[in-house]
Amino acid sequence: MIAEYERAQILERSRRGKRHRALQGQVSVLSGAPFGYRYKRKTDHSAAYYEIDERQAGIVRWVYELYTAKSHSIGAITRLLNERQIPTAKETGRWERSTVWAMLRNPAYKGTACFGKTRIAPRMRVTRPLRLRGGVAPRNSANHELPRTEWIEIPVPTIISEETFALANELLEANKKHAPRRTITPSALQGLLSCAKCGYGLYRTSTRSSARTIHYYRCLGSDGWRRLGGPVCDSRPTRQDLLDEVVWKEIARLLEDRQLIEDELERRLKAARNSDPTQRREETLRRDLARSRKSIERLLTAYQESLLSLEELRSRMPDLRSREQACLSALQAIEDQSQEQEVCLRLAESVTSFLERLRSSVGALDIIERQRVLRLLVKEVLVGDDKIVIRHSIPPTHPLPVERRPAPPIAP
């Protein structure tokens, strides 16, 4: 009993000590460096810190670009990493989907490593892998993720921008709802439809007439067999082809507005120039760079005045030089990224040609391409008895409700 009491006291003291060091911003409380960094141990002259591994950092940036800019899935990124034989952190084994998924969720890459993300709690249930092993777990505990507000942020060097990280996490959340899973034939509005009456999602069903198969969107709340008390909604089914065409025409009409495109380009260009997180990160890096250079000057002055031996100078100088180089690399990355954003967003002189290409290609897009465009612009489509509400990210000049066409009855 006394031994268990002492063990609990030691665990609590260790937890409080780690939490205190994390609040002070010390990297030593983290369990090693993630892929893309090297962990530099604490010395007599410097605290522990993360150093960017440029070779691995390039792979991290490439993975984020594939996921956010080129719309690759996590499985496709994993296969591409293995096909190109890109080494893992241990340079052995293969890339796994879970590794890429954890990389896309790790906030350290945007400059804020977090401590206290999980807690240990008793295992609540026996999962299938445990059941296949006889129902015996190696330990009766499991890690549970804590709310984001309880994490303790520790500043580390930046590999990607905050905007890219936020976009990746937004896509991860959307993937939970829009993942194709077992979909055989996709539809343009898959995962975007909700019932205006009960709030349930709409799923696709079909019926066959004497000539063809007709697809409908049907509210989950209108199915009586799903609940013991019967249906909770009386919404009618809606023809898939008619609803898809109405929503697509409305989005295409908004995209053809020249003034709207110019205003959006100007807004994004201004936001890219005056991005608060980027400016704050740049100011922090410049302060760190100034401190590192000032420390180097002090060491050289102390050595010139014979206050410091040559051995001490050689032992303390590499850490300061590496910090200086890391700050310079991060500042150069921020400058390059801002220039790339400005170049990509400067489309004002080609708005006319862009709109012409848009008008010519809108009608030629297939289902997958239309689905991608709609998911980029549309948040949700509410389907009611007499109107359709499209919640999108485009500011319309004169929003008008879209009248709902009466749906033909379902054939028995």
C-alpha positions as CSV (number, residue, x, y, z in Angstrom):
1,M,0.0,0.0,0.0
2,I,2.8,2.4,0.9
3,A,4.6,1.5,-2.4
4,E,1.5,2.3,-4.4
5,Y,1.1,5.6,-2.6
6,E,4.7,6.5,-3.4
7,R,4.2,5.5,-7.0
8,A,1.1,7.7,-7.3
9,Q,3.0,10.7,-5.7
10,I,5.9,10.2,-8.1
11,L,3.6,10.1,-11.1
12,E,1.8,13.3,-10.0
13,R,5.0,15.2,-9.3
14,S,6.4,14.1,-12.8
15,R,3.1,15.3,-14.4
16,R,3.2,18.6,-12.7
17,G,6.9,19.1,-13.5
18,K,6.3,18.3,-17.2
19,R,3.3,20.6,-17.3
20,H,5.3,23.4,-15.7
21,R,8.2,23.0,-18.3
22,A,5.6,22.9,-21.1
23,L,4.1,26.2,-20.0
24,Q,7.6,27.7,-20.1
25,G,7.9,26.5,-23.7
26,Q,10.6,23.9,-23.2
27,V,10.7,21.3,-26.0
28,S,12.3,18.7,-23.7
29,V,8.9,17.6,-22.4
30,L,7.8,16.3,-25.8
31,S,8.5,12.7,-26.7
32,G,11.0,13.2,-29.5
33,A,10.8,15.1,-32.8
34,P,8.3,14.3,-35.5
35,F,9.2,13.6,-39.1
36,G,10.8,16.7,-40.6
37,Y,12.7,17.7,-37.4
38,R,15.8,16.7,-35.5
39,Y,15.8,16.8,-31.7
40,K,18.8,18.6,-30.3
41,R,19.5,17.6,-26.7
42,K,20.0,20.0,-23.9
43,T,23.6,21.1,-23.3
44,D,25.3,23.2,-20.6
45,H,24.9,26.3,-22.8
46,S,21.5,25.8,-24.6
47,A,18.1,24.2,-24.0
48,A,16.7,21.4,-26.1
49,Y,15.2,22.5,-29.3
50,Y,13.9,21.2,-32.7
51,E,16.0,21.7,-35.8
52,I,14.5,21.4,-39.3
53,D,15.7,18.5,-41.4
54,E,15.5,20.0,-44.8
55,R,15.3,16.7,-46.6
56,Q,12.4,15.4,-44.5
57,A,10.8,18.9,-44.4
58,G,10.7,18.9,-48.2
59,I,8.7,15.6,-48.1
60,V,6.3,17.1,-45.5
61,R,5.6,20.1,-47.7
62,W,5.1,17.8,-50.7
63,V,2.6,15.7,-48.8
64,Y,0.6,18.8,-47.8
65,E,0.7,20.1,-51.3
66,L,-0.6,16.8,-52.7
67,Y,-3.4,16.8,-50.1
68,T,-4.5,20.4,-50.2
69,A,-3.6,21.6,-53.7
70,K,-3.8,18.5,-55.9
71,S,-6.7,16.8,-54.0
72,H,-4.9,13.5,-53.5
73,S,-6.4,11.1,-51.0
74,I,-4.4,9.8,-48.0
75,G,-4.2,6.3,-49.7
76,A,-3.0,7.8,-52.9
77,I,-0.3,9.8,-51.1
78,T,0.8,6.7,-49.2
79,R,1.1,4.7,-52.4
80,L,3.1,7.5,-54.1
81,L,5.5,7.6,-51.2
82,N,6.1,3.9,-51.4
83,E,6.3,3.8,-55.2
84,R,9.0,6.5,-55.1
85,Q,10.8,4.6,-52.3
86,I,11.0,7.7,-50.1
87,P,12.5,6.7,-46.8
88,T,10.5,6.9,-43.6
89,A,11.7,8.4,-40.3
90,K,13.6,5.2,-39.4
91,E,14.5,4.6,-43.1
92,T,13.0,1.1,-42.7
93,G,9.6,-0.3,-43.5
94,R,6.8,1.2,-45.6
95,W,4.6,4.3,-45.3
96,E,1.2,3.6,-43.8
97,R,-2.0,5.6,-44.2
98,S,-2.1,6.3,-40.4
99,T,1.4,7.9,-40.6
100,V,0.3,10.3,-43.4
101,W,-3.0,11.0,-41.5
102,A,-1.0,11.8,-38.3
103,M,1.3,14.0,-40.3
104,L,-1.6,16.1,-41.7
105,R,-3.0,16.6,-38.2
106,N,0.3,17.4,-36.4
107,P,0.3,21.2,-35.4
108,A,4.1,21.2,-34.9
109,Y,4.5,21.7,-38.7
110,K,2.8,25.1,-38.5
111,G,5.1,26.2,-35.6
112,T,3.2,25.1,-32.5
113,A,4.0,21.7,-31.1
114,C,1.5,20.7,-28.4
115,F,1.9,19.0,-25.0
116,G,-1.0,17.2,-23.2
117,K,-3.0,16.2,-26.3
118,T,-4.2,12.9,-24.8
119,R,-5.0,11.3,-21.4
120,I,-4.9,7.8,-20.2
121,A,-8.2,6.3,-19.2
122,P,-9.5,2.8,-18.5
123,R,-10.4,0.8,-21.6
124,M,-14.1,1.0,-22.1
125,R,-14.7,-1.9,-24.5
126,V,-13.0,-4.8,-26.1
127,T,-12.3,-4.1,-29.7
128,R,-12.4,-6.7,-32.5
129,P,-8.5,-7.1,-32.6
130,L,-8.5,-7.7,-28.9
131,R,-11.4,-10.2,-29.2
132,L,-9.5,-12.1,-31.8
133,R,-6.6,-12.3,-29.5
134,G,-8.7,-13.8,-26.7
135,G,-10.1,-10.6,-25.3
136,V,-6.9,-9.8,-23.2
137,A,-5.3,-6.4,-23.5
138,P,-1.6,-5.9,-22.6
139,R,-2.8,-3.1,-20.4
140,N,-6.2,-2.0,-19.2
141,S,-5.9,1.6,-20.5
142,A,-6.3,3.6,-23.7
143,N,-5.3,7.1,-24.9
144,H,-8.2,9.5,-25.3
145,E,-7.7,12.9,-27.1
146,L,-8.4,16.0,-25.0
147,P,-10.2,19.1,-26.3
148,R,-8.0,21.4,-28.3
149,T,-8.4,24.2,-25.7
150,E,-6.5,22.1,-23.1
151,W,-3.4,21.6,-25.2
152,I,-0.3,23.5,-24.3
153,E,1.5,25.1,-27.3
154,I,5.3,25.1,-27.5
155,P,6.9,27.2,-30.3
156,V,9.0,25.3,-32.8
157,P,10.4,26.1,-36.3
158,T,7.8,26.3,-39.0
159,I,7.7,24.0,-42.0
160,I,4.3,24.9,-43.5
161,S,2.1,28.0,-43.2
162,E,-0.9,28.2,-40.8
163,E,-3.2,28.6,-43.8
164,T,-2.0,25.3,-45.4
165,F,-2.4,23.5,-42.1
166,A,-5.9,24.9,-41.5
167,L,-6.9,23.9,-45.1
168,A,-5.6,20.4,-44.5
169,N,-7.6,19.9,-41.3
170,E,-10.7,21.4,-43.0
171,L,-10.3,18.8,-45.7
172,L,-9.8,16.0,-43.1
173,E,-13.1,17.0,-41.4
174,A,-14.9,17.2,-44.7
175,N,-13.5,13.8,-45.6
176,K,-15.5,12.2,-42.8
177,K,-18.7,13.3,-44.5
178,H,-17.7,13.2,-48.2
179,A,-15.6,10.0,-48.3
180,P,-16.9,7.8,-51.1
181,R,-16.6,4.6,-49.1
182,R,-18.7,2.0,-51.0
183,T,-20.3,4.4,-53.5
184,I,-20.5,2.7,-56.9
185,T,-21.9,5.6,-59.0
186,P,-21.2,9.1,-57.6
187,S,-23.5,12.0,-57.7
188,A,-22.7,15.7,-57.8
189,L,-24.4,16.6,-54.6
190,Q,-23.4,13.6,-52.6
191,G,-22.9,14.5,-48.9
192,L,-24.2,18.1,-49.3
193,L,-28.0,17.6,-49.0
194,S,-30.0,18.1,-45.9
195,C,-33.8,18.2,-45.3
196,A,-35.1,21.6,-44.5
197,K,-37.8,20.2,-42.2
198,C,-36.1,17.6,-40.0
199,G,-32.4,18.3,-40.6
200,Y,-31.6,14.7,-41.6
201,G,-29.4,14.0,-44.6
202,L,-30.7,12.9,-48.0
203,Y,-29.6,9.6,-49.5
204,R,-30.0,8.4,-53.0
205,T,-32.4,5.7,-54.0
206,S,-33.9,4.5,-57.3
207,T,-36.9,3.0,-58.9
208,R,-37.3,1.4,-62.3
209,S,-40.0,2.3,-64.8
210,S,-40.8,0.4,-68.0
211,A,-38.1,2.4,-69.9
212,R,-35.4,3.4,-67.5
213,T,-34.1,3.6,-63.9
214,I,-34.9,6.9,-62.1
215,H,-32.8,8.1,-59.2
216,Y,-34.2,10.1,-56.3
217,Y,-32.9,11.9,-53.2
218,R,-34.9,10.8,-50.2
219,C,-34.8,12.1,-46.6
220,L,-33.6,9.6,-43.9
221,G,-36.3,10.8,-41.5
222,S,-39.1,9.9,-43.9
223,D,-38.3,6.1,-43.7
224,G,-40.7,4.5,-41.3
225,W,-38.7,1.2,-41.2
226,R,-35.7,3.0,-39.6
227,R,-37.6,3.8,-36.3
228,L,-40.0,2.0,-34.1
229,G,-42.3,5.1,-33.8
230,G,-42.5,5.5,-37.6
231,P,-41.2,8.3,-39.8
232,V,-40.4,11.7,-38.3
233,C,-40.6,13.7,-41.6
234,D,-43.1,13.9,-44.5
235,S,-40.7,15.3,-47.1
236,R,-41.2,14.0,-50.6
237,P,-38.4,12.4,-52.7
238,T,-36.7,14.7,-55.2
239,R,-35.5,13.7,-58.6
240,Q,-31.7,13.5,-58.6
241,D,-31.1,14.8,-62.2
242,L,-33.4,17.8,-61.7
243,L,-31.9,18.9,-58.4
244,D,-28.3,18.4,-59.6
245,E,-29.0,20.5,-62.6
246,V,-30.7,23.3,-60.7
247,V,-27.9,23.7,-58.1
248,W,-25.2,23.4,-60.8
249,K,-26.8,26.1,-63.0
250,E,-27.1,28.5,-60.0
251,I,-23.4,28.0,-59.0
252,A,-22.3,28.4,-62.6
253,R,-24.3,31.6,-62.9
254,L,-22.6,33.1,-59.8
255,L,-19.2,32.1,-61.1
256,E,-19.7,34.0,-64.4
257,D,-20.1,37.4,-62.6
258,R,-16.9,39.4,-63.6
259,Q,-17.2,41.9,-60.7
260,L,-17.5,39.0,-58.3
261,I,-14.3,37.3,-59.5
262,E,-12.4,40.6,-59.4
263,D,-13.5,41.4,-55.9
264,E,-12.6,37.9,-54.6
265,L,-9.2,38.1,-56.2
266,E,-8.5,41.5,-54.7
267,R,-9.7,40.3,-51.3
268,R,-7.5,37.2,-51.3
269,L,-4.5,39.2,-52.5
270,K,-5.0,41.7,-49.7
271,A,-5.4,38.9,-47.2
272,A,-2.2,37.2,-48.5
273,R,-0.2,40.4,-48.0
274,N,-1.6,41.3,-44.6
275,S,-2.0,37.9,-43.1
276,D,-1.8,38.3,-39.3
277,P,-0.4,34.8,-38.5
278,T,2.3,35.2,-41.2
279,Q,3.2,38.6,-39.9
280,R,3.4,37.4,-36.3
281,R,5.5,34.4,-37.3
282,E,7.8,36.6,-39.3
283,E,8.2,39.1,-36.4
284,T,9.0,36.2,-34.0
285,L,11.6,34.8,-36.4
286,R,13.3,38.2,-36.8
287,R,13.5,38.6,-33.1
288,D,15.0,35.1,-32.7
289,L,17.5,35.9,-35.5
290,A,18.5,39.1,-33.8
291,R,19.0,37.4,-30.5
292,S,21.1,34.6,-32.1
293,R,23.3,37.1,-33.9
294,K,23.7,39.2,-30.7
295,S,24.7,36.1,-28.8
296,I,27.3,35.3,-31.5
297,E,28.7,38.8,-31.2
298,R,29.0,38.5,-27.5
299,L,30.8,35.2,-27.7
300,L,33.3,36.7,-30.2
301,T,33.8,39.7,-28.1
302,A,34.4,37.6,-25.0
303,Y,36.9,35.5,-26.9
304,Q,38.8,38.6,-28.2
305,E,39.0,39.9,-24.7
306,S,40.3,36.5,-23.4
307,L,37.3,36.0,-21.3
308,L,36.5,32.7,-23.1
309,S,38.7,29.9,-24.2
310,L,38.9,28.6,-27.7
311,E,37.4,25.2,-26.6
312,E,34.4,26.9,-25.0
313,L,33.9,29.0,-28.1
314,R,34.0,25.9,-30.4
315,S,31.5,24.1,-28.1
316,R,29.0,27.0,-27.9
317,M,29.2,28.4,-31.4
318,P,27.6,25.6,-33.5
319,D,24.3,25.7,-31.6
320,L,24.0,29.5,-32.2
321,R,25.0,29.1,-35.9
322,S,22.4,26.4,-36.4
323,R,19.7,28.5,-34.8
324,E,20.7,31.4,-37.0
325,Q,20.5,29.2,-40.1
326,A,17.1,27.8,-39.0
327,C,15.7,31.3,-38.6
328,L,17.1,32.4,-42.0
329,S,15.6,29.3,-43.7
330,A,12.2,29.9,-42.1
331,L,12.2,33.6,-43.2
332,Q,13.2,32.7,-46.7
333,A,10.3,30.1,-46.8
334,I,7.8,32.7,-45.7
335,E,9.1,35.2,-48.3
336,D,8.9,32.6,-51.1
337,Q,5.4,31.6,-50.1
338,S,4.1,35.2,-50.0
339,Q,5.6,35.7,-53.5
340,E,4.0,32.5,-54.8
341,Q,0.6,33.5,-53.4
342,E,0.9,37.0,-55.0
343,V,1.8,35.5,-58.4
344,C,-1.0,33.0,-58.2
345,L,-3.6,35.5,-57.2
346,R,-2.6,38.2,-59.7
347,L,-5.2,37.2,-62.3
348,A,-6.8,40.5,-62.8
349,E,-5.4,41.0,-66.3
350,S,-6.7,37.6,-67.4
351,V,-10.2,37.6,-65.8
352,T,-11.9,37.9,-69.2
353,S,-10.1,34.9,-70.6
354,F,-10.7,33.0,-67.4
355,L,-14.5,33.7,-67.6
356,E,-14.5,32.6,-71.3
357,R,-12.8,29.3,-70.4
358,L,-15.2,28.9,-67.5
359,R,-18.3,29.3,-69.7
360,S,-16.9,26.9,-72.3
361,S,-16.0,24.2,-69.8
362,V,-19.0,24.4,-67.4
363,G,-21.2,22.2,-69.6
364,A,-18.4,19.7,-70.4
365,L,-17.5,18.8,-66.8
366,D,-18.2,15.2,-65.8
367,I,-19.8,14.1,-62.5
368,I,-16.5,13.9,-60.6
369,E,-15.3,17.3,-61.7
370,R,-18.7,18.9,-60.9
371,Q,-18.7,17.2,-57.5
372,R,-15.2,18.7,-56.8
373,V,-16.3,22.2,-57.8
374,L,-19.5,22.0,-55.7
375,R,-17.6,20.8,-52.6
376,L,-15.2,23.6,-52.9
377,L,-18.0,26.3,-53.0
378,V,-21.1,24.8,-51.4
379,K,-21.4,24.2,-47.7
380,E,-24.9,22.7,-47.6
381,V,-28.1,22.4,-49.7
382,L,-31.4,22.5,-47.8
383,V,-34.2,20.9,-49.7
384,G,-37.8,21.8,-48.7
385,D,-41.2,21.4,-50.2
386,D,-41.3,24.7,-52.1
387,K,-37.8,26.0,-52.1
388,I,-34.1,25.0,-52.2
389,V,-31.6,26.9,-50.0
390,I,-28.0,26.8,-51.3
391,R,-25.4,27.8,-48.6
392,H,-22.3,28.6,-50.5
393,S,-19.2,30.8,-50.1
394,I,-20.0,33.0,-53.0
395,P,-21.5,36.5,-52.1
396,P,-24.4,36.8,-54.5
397,T,-25.4,40.2,-55.7
398,H,-29.2,39.6,-55.7
399,P,-30.0,36.3,-54.0
400,L,-33.3,34.8,-55.0
401,P,-34.9,31.6,-53.7
402,V,-34.8,28.7,-56.1
403,E,-38.2,27.3,-56.8
404,R,-38.6,23.6,-56.3
405,R,-40.1,21.6,-59.1
406,P,-42.7,19.1,-58.0
407,A,-41.3,15.6,-57.8
408,P,-43.1,12.9,-59.8
409,P,-44.5,10.1,-57.7
410,I,-42.3,7.0,-57.1
411,A,-43.4,4.0,-59.1
412,P,-44.5,1.1,-57.0
